[in-house]
Amino acid sequence: MPEGHTVHRLARDQNEDLAGHEVRTSAVQDRFAEGAARLDGQVLRKVEAYGKHMFSWFEGGDVLHIHLGLFGKWRRSPSPPPPPIGEVRLRLIGPARTWDLAGAITSRVVDPGERDRTVAGLLHPVQHHDLDQAAHMQRLCRGIKTDIGWHHSLDQCLVQRLIIGAIGQKATLHHHAHEIGFRVVGHCRIVHSRFHPAIYRRNRVRGSPC
């Protein structure tokens, strides 16, 4: 699955290639033919990423909403582009670069209001500039009271999405919890002793530095 940092890099690259230019759009798959026809010939104003969602704003007021899901990907090629490879959902042709979308779980044209409602339901992904990091970490350090009780461990807070959204699958939860805690608090021993004493005690017995 493309993670958030990959989606943000794709948004930056598309801004460099397409923003401020008239974009020709086409769809090999019939399922997005109407959306591609609606966007064709419009000037792309900007591309933004919010968590794992991408929103491309067009001058006509339309917003292209993309979520790559598990198997989605963007392919980049020079313009004019070669014939599409595989089942391309959407092709964006700019003056110098072309972007082909395939396999996305979400690809739709929405209005700005729908974009705002989608973003409002995402909580605050860690990579967005609007995140108040100090307030969120203060909330984390003192514990969080919910209708199912107090949460003191970092992994509990993350799995319940009480601090930030877009953490991803539970299989990678402990990795994210350790990495976020280490970066913010500064040392893994402090992280585990403060947020998860059982892990700290277990790892001390094993001789692990963390």
N, C-alpha and C positions, 0 to 999 in steps of 0.2 A: 504494500500500500504506500503510495506517495505521502510522506509525512509533511507537516506544516512548513518546515524550512524549505522543502523542495517546491511547494506551491508558491511560497513567497518569492523564491528565485525565478520561477516561471513568470510570475506577474511582473517582476522587474525587467526581465528580458523582453516580454511582450510590449511593455511600455517603451523600451528603447527602439523596438522594431516597428511598432504600429501606431503608437499614440501620436495624434496630430495629423494623421494621414487618412485619406479615403481608403476604405477596405472593401475589397470584393469578397463576397462570401458565397459559398456553395456547399451542398450536402450530397454526398454519394448515397447515404442512407435516406430512404423516404421519410423516416420517423422525424427528421429535423428539417425537412425541405421547406416547410412553411416559415420556420424561424430564420433559416438562412436567407430566404427571399426577402424577408422583412428587414434584415440588417444590410443587405447588399447595397453598396454604394454610399453608405453613411460614413462620416468621419468618426473614428474612434478617439474619444477624449482621453480616457485613462483606463488602466487595469489595476485593480486593487485585490489584495488577498486578505481574508479575514479567517484565521484558523486554516482549515483545509478547503475553504470556499474561495472561488475566484469570481469577481464581478467586473465585467467590461462595460464601461459607460460610453454610449454613443450620442452624438449630437442631437439626434431626433428624439431623445428622451428614453430610448430603450436601454435595458440593462441585460447583458448576457450573463446568466448564472451558471457556473460550472462547478461540479464536485467530481473529482476523478474516481472516488471510491477505491475498490481493491485493484482493479485492472486498468483503469483509465490512464492515458498518456497523451502527451503532446509531442509531435515530431516537428522539427524545424528544418527548413530547406531554403535554398536561395530562390528568389523570384526572377523570372517566371518558373513555376514549380514543375517538377516531373509528374507523371501520372500518379494518382493516389496509390498508396500501398495498403492492402487490406481493406477492411470496412471502415472508411473514414466517416465519422459522424458529421464533422464540420471542417471546412477549410477556410482560413482567413488569409487572404493574399494582400500583402503590403507592397510598397515600392521596391524593397530590397529583400525582404524575408517573407516566407509563407509558413503558416502554422497549421498543422493537421491534428484534429482531435479524434481519438478513438477510444471506445470502451468506457466512457464516463458514466457514472451512475446517475448524474443529473446534468442535463443540458437543456436550458429553457430560456426564453426571453420574457423578462418581467418588467414591471414599472418600478420606479424608485421606492415607492411605498412598500412593495412586496420585498424588495431588497432589504429595507430597513427592518421589516418584521422578521426576516430570516436572521439577520445579524443580531437582533435583540434576543433571540432564543439561544444564542451560542455562549452566553456568559462572556468571559473575557479571556480569549486565547492569549498565551504568554507572549506572542510575538507581535501583538498589535500595539501601536504607539499610544493608544488611549489608556492602557493598563496603568492603574495606580499601584505600582509595585510595593511601596512602603505600606499602604493601607492593607493590601492583601497579606503581606508577610506578618504584619502586626496581628491580623486576625488569625493567621495560622499559628503563631507562637503562643497565643493565650488560649487556644482551643476553640472549638466551635460547637455551640449548642443548637441542636436541631430537634425535630419532633420525635426522633428515635434515640435521643440522648446526646451525651458529650462525645466529641471526636478529638482525640489528642494525638494520634499517630498520623504521620504525613501520608502514608499509603491509604489510610481510611478517608482522609480529607480528599485525596485525589480521586479515589474510586467513586466517591459520592458526588464528585464534581462540585464540591463546596467552595473551592478556591478559584479554580480556573477551568475552562472548558477545553475540549479537543485534546485530551490526554491520549486517547487512542485505545487500543485493545487492552484488556486486563492482563494479557500475557506479558505485556511490556510495562506494567504498572510499577513494579518494584524498581526497575531500571530508571524510569522517569523520576520516581520518588527520591531515589538516592542522588541522581544527578542534580535535580533542582535544589534539594537540600544542601548538597555539597557546595554548589555555586553560591547560594545565598548565605548560608550560615558560615561556611568556610572550612569545615573539617568534618569528615564522616563520623568520627567518634562523637562529636557534639550533636550531629544530626540524630544518630541512633539513640544516644542516651536521652535526648530531649523528647523525641517524637515516638520512639519505639524501644523502650527499655529492654524488652525481651530479646530483640535482635542484637542489641549492644552486649548483653550478658552472654548470649550464645557465642557471638564472634570472639569475645575476649577469652572464653574457654578454649576455643579452637586456635587461638593465637593469631587471628586475623587482625591487621592494623585497622580494619573498619568493622 
